[in-house]
Amino acid sequence: MKALSLRPDYAWNVLAGDKTIEYRSWLTKYRGDLLICATAHKIPETIPGHAIVVVRLKDVNKLDDHQYAW
């Protein structure tokens, strides 16, 4: 399993189902289970520095020369 670090508030939005797309500047060929972790950045009402949820990465779409939608 691979892991991806997000800001704690974004990681919690993924857990809640409010965030279903993550934008990155790099491509991955990986598909499958992806562990979403909260970075150590302290944001009120979040738990920084922890694994939050496992999601399934189904596809990555190229948006332009420097952006990919995971």
Residue pairs with C-beta under 8 A, 6 or more apart in sequence:
1 32
1 33
1 34
1 35
1 54
2 28
2 30
2 32
2 33
2 34
2 35
2 57
3 34
3 35
3 36
3 37
3 51
4 22
4 34
4 35
4 36
4 37
4 70
5 37
5 38
5 39
6 14
6 22
6 36
6 37
6 38
6 39
7 38
7 39
7 41
7 43
8 38
8 39
8 41
8 42
8 43
8 46
8 47
8 48
9 43
9 46
10 19
10 22
11 36
11 37
11 38
11 46
11 52
11 53
12 38
12 46
12 52
13 19
14 20
14 22
14 36
14 52
14 53
14 55
15 36
15 52
15 53
21 69
21 70
22 69
22 70
23 63
23 67
23 68
23 69
23 70
24 67
24 68
24 70
25 66
25 67
25 68
26 68
27 60
27 62
27 68
28 57
28 60
28 70
30 57
31 57
31 58
31 59
32 56
32 57
33 54
33 55
33 56
33 57
34 54
34 55
34 56
34 57
35 51
35 53
35 54
36 51
36 52
36 53
36 54
36 55
37 49
37 50
37 51
37 52
38 46
38 47
38 48
38 49
38 50
38 51
38 52
39 48
39 49
40 48
40 49
41 48
42 48
57 70
60 68
60 69
60 70
61 68
61 69
62 68
63 69
